[in-house]
């Protein structure tokens, strides 16, 4: 029996995954918006906290490309940015509003309230997403803090290929969620940075398999295959 790449295979929270997403995870391919949104939703379930907000890629893209920052108010107010201690944004270099799922590189931008800083983690040695990350900072600054610094984290682990950037985003997001759950630390200069050394290429490769198995197990629980 033939299956369609567009076939819905899993509904998890507000995320719907399709058969093609399994193919992406099965091979050495660039992660799409749906997979990252799924994993962010999973992290939010595993590390529940009113202080932490993991933003889906689609919302981050809309924030970045919104032509009028003032029009974001009605959209962002319900998210209560001003009450969050950590806000994680998956950043994509796509700037084509007609292709929300485009782009070629992912990075992670995190607002950390105690240090009053936006920390950017880019697994590319060229810091490819610095410009789009700064655009997001500028757009959300009125809703997070009156003033905040932008920090390009030099401790960010670097990818060794051209397709694992989304997995590095996922792995770093997991480190940050774990760091917060453990109580963080009082050193606002270093934050979770020391914990990033646990993210190696082999760990990232393993995470791809972990996400794939996680989805398959959820499918089995929902009676799908």
Secondary structure, DSSP 8 states (H G I E B T S, - for coil): ----TT-EEEEETTEEEEHHHHHHHHTT----HHHHHHHHHHHHHHT--TTEEEE-HHHHHHHHH-S-GGGGHHHHGGG-GGG-SEEEEEEE----TT-TT--S-EEEEEEETTTTEEEEE--STT-TTHHHHHHHHHHHHHHH-SS-EEEE-TT----SSSS-HHHHHHHHHHHHHHHHHTT--S-TTTTTGGGGGG--HHHHHHHHHHHHHHHHHHHHHTT--
